[in-house]
Amino acid sequence: SAGTDRHELTSWKSFPSIFKFFAEASEARSGSQKPALTRRSHRIKHEEL
């Protein structure tokens, strides 16, 4: 729930919680020594085939 019954306001009402989520995720990740996994990092390079 974004905290409003009006559909046109849901995006604006949800911004604080979205940014809080990303800030907390970024802080948690910065404490980790492992690099973030990406699809590109798992792709087999054509030279390796």
Summary of the structure (lengths in Angstrom):
residues: 49
radius of gyration: 18.4
end to end distance: 48.3
largest distance: 54.8
contacts: 65
relative contact order: 0.09
helix: 63%
strand: 0%
